[in-house]
Amino acid sequence: MTTPRVGERTGRIGDSTARPDGTPKVTGAFAFSSDLYLTGMLWGVTVRAPHPRAEIHGVDVGPALAVRGVAAALTAEDVPGRAVYGLDVPDQPVLARDTVRYQGEPVALVAADHPETARRAAAEVAVDYTVLEPLTDPRRALDDGSPQLHPGGNLVRHVPIRRGDPQPTAEVVVTGEYTVGMQDQAFLGPESGLAVPAADGGVDLYIATQWLHVDRDQVAAALGLAPELVRLHLSGVGGAFGAREDLSMQIHACLLALRTGRPVKMVYSREESFFGHVHRHPAILRYEHGATREGRLVYVKAEILLDGGAYASTSQAVAGNAATHAAGPYEVPNAHVDVYALYTNNPPCGAMRGFGAVQACFGYESQMDRLAAACGLDPAEIRIRNAMREGSAAITGQVLDFPAPVAELVRRVRDRPLPPQRSTDLRAMPGGVGGTTHGEDVVRGVGYGVSIKNVCFSEGFDDFATARVRLEVTGGEPVATVFTAACEVGQGLVTVQEQVVRTELGVDRVMIAPADTSVGGAGSSSASRQTYMTTGAVRAACAKVRDRLAGRDPASLGDEVIDATVEWRHRPTSPLDPVTGQGFAHVQYAFAAHRAVVDVDLGLGLVKVVELATAQDVGKAVNPLAVAGQIHGGSAQGLGLALMEEIQVRDGEIVNPSFTDYLIPTVLDMPPMSLDVLELADPNAPYGVRGVGEPPTISSTPAIVAAVRAATGRNLNRVPVRPEHITAEGLSVEAGR
Amino acid sequence: MRVELTVNGEPQVADDVWEGESLLYVLRERLGLPGAKNACEQGECGSCTVYLDGTVVCACLVAAGQAEGAEVVTVEGLADGDALDPVQRAFLDAGAVQCGFCTPGLVVAVHDLLARTPDPAEADVREALAGNLCRCTGYEHILAAVRLAAERGGEGRS
């Protein structure tokens, strides 16, 4: 890929086309879900349980209803339809009735004419709790003495993988135990939406989400309405990163709107947002790698515990991903992997960018560095020696029938020139503008990380996307309009759809209709899948339009309108064998490699990432500027997990639910990021595309930690790395774990 | 209470303002100007950055009453009709916009930075924008947008 030039845009596949929503976003005119307004609307607020585990004996909303300006106060008794919801397992109450399973669980709802009135009234709702001892240690979730949090027990899913020799031996063996903290997606646009009751007894919900149809189905079930009476319209989405795959306020706002007969808006505060969506699963990973003296992998053994928290969300699929990616992008003939996703009374965990592959990658990449040290090899060299390539078999037995340039990606980042030794600008030192050092005690390190990530939904899921394309002449010019339910969450999907139509139909004027549930489902904007899937669907719909055009010039259509809808699928995948974990589970893999250079202040334990180089194969860069943006942003989130981002949970309670205490990288934390983008087409994918969004999030974390280890000599078995893990006192902290 | 202020050059009156309301709430919910965003309500993210009497502030931290009689400029007031401000243009051309939630605050912050320092060094840009969080871009294209706007500003002056 060449670096996109400013102003270079013809608007087709491969061009850095400008976003159609760009101008409203820079002028402030773009309507995010929190910007919606209707005259006479009410504000909805959630009453949340303060305890991670409790019994509820009664909820009295009377005092809230007595507050002037309050229009409604609802409890579990007011849910007319299905009382529970969930993406894979409907185990989460719309409103808690008898039992509280995590701190912040919704118990009641209040609607009032001013948000402050609603908040004050919500504080008046009286809930009679008996507080119980929470189960907060996932290692104890399956113990006999632990409370059973759900009727089926505390195991959400166990995924075993058994491949090759069950009792392999090797010349070099390294072991390690690693911990990954709970990361938050921390999108900037809080959960929000506007529910508007309709004359037909249904409801229209304007909402920021990743997956309109699955939201619709869950909302309709809870409301006891036919799905066609629940119409979802995508509103402006202020980032997603997995946190909008589960419901938050969708059902709640609709319940209040239908009860009051008035539009109801709900907007979470930042604090509520930390309780209002699922997080990245914290993980405990035990690894054993065996290799020859030359550093060739003989076996990988892994046991990974994923703390799913109080409800299932997507834990089943996250466990499947952690298992199938447990050995990383490396060839290994023997594997013995067990992944357990568990219920606890911690905050519910589910989808976040990287989805199970992030946790595994910190484990296997830490192990690859240990193995390199044990074999006396350079960290890049041991990765190149074991790198998967086209034709390699994964530990699931799946043979990679597409380009897999893992070794090349490692070489690309390794062979980049290193940044200059030391900046003279004190702001570039660890501690930055804090001015905490003039360079004394500062040491430098270099580290590598390589990721593998499945693209699209896996394990036999019926994964499809729908697109409708209409071609007509308007104002003497041919115009194509695209209708989908595919969610633009910031990644640039609306631009991509325009590019596909221009490429396929040769029509310059392309309109992207607002996404809603009036067309068929598009699946989620997650799993790095939406460009792959909706590109496939829009291209197929264009092909149908082209067929009907039968060679005519689109401008000659006159009054004729050509309208075509296609439901498009990627090639099918298979479930994993429940005993061996073998199977063709993933339609595609994507790969990225990072090299991190860090400076570390040994005295204070502060880290400055000096440079982050990424090499990634994207199959085909549909929009090179947007691809670069995805890689930069993904790498930044991985840096956050490496060095600062953690929801800290004590006894089941979140202690840092704010941007003051939950730190995400600022522009001062981010280093210059150089990119090397490969475009090796996947023959199975539309235009050869490969999902882009997740791989950079996965491998930047271990690369940065490896660089800190190289600089400091510390083991650093946990992310995020904290200053006390690096300073001298950190040695005892680490030894004690 | 009643709050009277000037926003983007227009006199505005907000009635029935509760004393605890912020300038951000008044702009967004009472004056129909939702361009400034609410993402943290505690001055950490910069999404609500606006000019208050010529100084950039987090509108979430300004009580509505403090804005009485003030001149406020929001992101909605930067373009001249359909002609975008050079900072807005640069954000589009450099690919600095993804989800766009941080964009209004950053556009105002960069507008202020370049008005004070037309050709800032990168370290100065980073320091100036450290109060504006972005979760999508990793800031790389935002920095490119600042450079682009600065270059074009330089061309405009020469």
Interface residues (C-beta under 8 A of the other chain):
Chain A: P4 V6 G7 S16 A18 R19 D21 G22 T23 K25 V26 T27 G28 A29 F30 A31 F32 S34 D35 Y37 H114 E116 Q185 A186 F187 L188 G189 P190 G236 V237 G238 G239 A240 F241 V267 S269 R270 D425 R427 A428 V433 V489 G490 Q491 G492 L625 A626 A628 G629 H632 G633 G634 S635 A636 Q637 S658 F659 T660 I664 P665 T666 V667 L668 M670 P672 M673
Chain B: W18 G20 E21 R28 E29 G32 L33 P34 G35 A36 K37 N38 A39 C40 E41 Q42 E44 C45 S47 T74 V75 E76 L78 A79 L84 Q88 F91 L92 D93 A94 G95 V97 Q98 C99 G100 F101 C102 T103 P104 V107 A123 V125 R126 E127 L129 A130 G131 N132 L133 C134 R135 C136 T137 G138 Y139 E140 H141 I142 L143 L148
